[in-house]
Amino acid sequence: MKILAVIPARGGSKGVPRKNIKLLGNKPLIEFTIDSAKNATLLTEIVVSTDDEEIAIAAELAGCKPPFIRPTNLAQDHSTSIEVVQHAVEFFEKQNSFFDAVCLLQPTSPFRENGFIDKAIEKFIQSDADSLISVLPVPHQYNPHWIFEENNGTLKIATGEEKIISRRQDLPNAFHRDGSIYITKIQTLKNGSFFGNKIAYIESNANFYVNIDTITDWENAEKILNLNK
């Protein structure tokens, strides 16, 4: 299976200004994800998609020169990941380079265990799913079967069930996506979906989890980095 890795990195981050090229430890944030992608053996091609010349230079110094600068209209706060990925796929297809799937690797999740990308790709291929996402378990107290929504001043079970599951042991396993890896078949993307109907998953190592959106997240990333030196 031919897989295109897309690393999206726009210049207009607000929670942590210029975070993609901000130094985490001794290297720019984006370099952690580039290194992980380069160490994977099952990725066919790696591309950094950015609208920012400084980020493009940082990516090139890390060994992944962007082949294009992303259009400004795809680098706004409202721009979606699927639009960014579709743009990258279209760029390569115009060069007569075709792929079976895309692996989205977000720089905001910089820490991935060695071999994790390859393990995710192997599981994706074996599953024959439309997509695969990396996940972490939801603590039982936040299981969707124990979550309530407000309904005209009263509460209803978020899952729509009439009776609550009373015992923790009877709760089904629940997961949340952690943002580290998304893999999607090209045809699913062309159908306008990032996930499709059949979603496989791989569980991440919680010790490496951080999704950098705020200064507090950045400080947590520094702590994780120091713990794993």
Secondary structure by P-SEA (a helix, b strand, c coil): cbbbbbbbbbccccccccccccccccccaaaaaaaaaaacccccbbbbbbccaaaaaaaaaaccccccccccccccccccaaaaaaaaaaaaaaacccccbbbbbbccccccccaaaaaaaaaaaaacccbbbbbbbcccccccccbbbbccccccccccccccccccccccbbbbbcccbbbbbaaaaaaccccccbbbbbbcccccccccccaaaaaaaaaaaaaac
